[in-house]
Amino acid sequence: MMRVEVRPPDEVRLISPSELTDTYAKDQRTLLIDFYREQTRIIVRITTEVQEDEAIKAAQNNIVLSKSEIYEVMAQKNPNLAKLKDGLGMNIEY
């Protein structure tokens, strides 16, 4: 979900879509600097930036579904699930 930009002469910028991924990037910064040093023999600066994308933010909204609603969503994605349920005479609610 993160994008990477390389900015001369020695900056690698990690652009995160949320504060959560930005925090993760900041936690991994030392490991990334060590990796770049080993692989390229160059010492880089790792910087981070948050650019929230409204489309991603809207897609990540949590929706609470009941068991029957979960089944309906799954059956829409995989019609064989509905055939299996009907063929075995299963009941989703319990």
Number of C-alpha atoms within 10 A of each C-alpha: 9 16 10 12 11 12 10 8 8 12 14 19 17 21 20 22 19 17 13 10 17 19 14 11 20 15 11 12 17 12 10 17 16 14 15 15 13 11 8 9 10 13 14 19 17 18 14 19 17 16 13 13 11 10 8 12 11 9 8 9 8 7 5 8 10 9 11 12 12 12 16 16 11 14 15 11 10 11 11 12 15 16 12 11 13 11 9 9 9 10 9 12 8 4
